[in-house]
Amino acid sequence: MTSSYEVAHRSAEQERLLRIIWFAFLLAIIIYAPLPWLMVSAGADPAAAPPLNVRPGLRFAALGAGASSFVAKRWWTNSLLAAVHSTSSAGAAADVWARLRAGCLIVWALSEAVALMGLASALIARRPLEAVPMTVAALVLLYLHRPASWPLPAVEHGGPPL
């Protein structure tokens, strides 16, 4: 049997890991932001202009990724809460943390995809300012889906002892 101190320590480690991963997603978006300016300042290639429907398609895909992040978060939150309330074995608590990490990664990847669509659109159009709205939207999405917005207390205290 493990002590409550060990359970709290493991939970703190899991929460710290989530914050590190979240920060890495945030940092990646910040690194993507200046890339269109660097690519355009290096000189535009003489390639033909892309078809007219490519940029609106990328914007629509970014909108879909942003909306999907909310749908996925809702689904994962419901799944986590159901798993917390139905766990019956000691090993199930680790499974709940693994589910939480998987859900966070998926939602944060969808949020980051918005910035990547903006990057692609700016590079295709050779206009760096096109990336700015999608980069800001991705940063806002990551803020809305930060680790504190997930049901960490329910996962930490609602599950069985490890």
Buried (B, 14 or more C-beta within 10 A) or exposed (E): EEEEEEBEEBBEEBBEBBEEBBEEBBEBBEEBBEBBEEBBEEEEEEEEEBEEEBBEEBBEBBBBBBEBBBEBBEEBBEBBBEBBEEBEEEEBBEEBBEBBBEBBBBBBBBBBBBBBBBBBBBBBBBEBEBBEBBBBBBBEBBEBBBBEEBBBEBBBEBBBEB
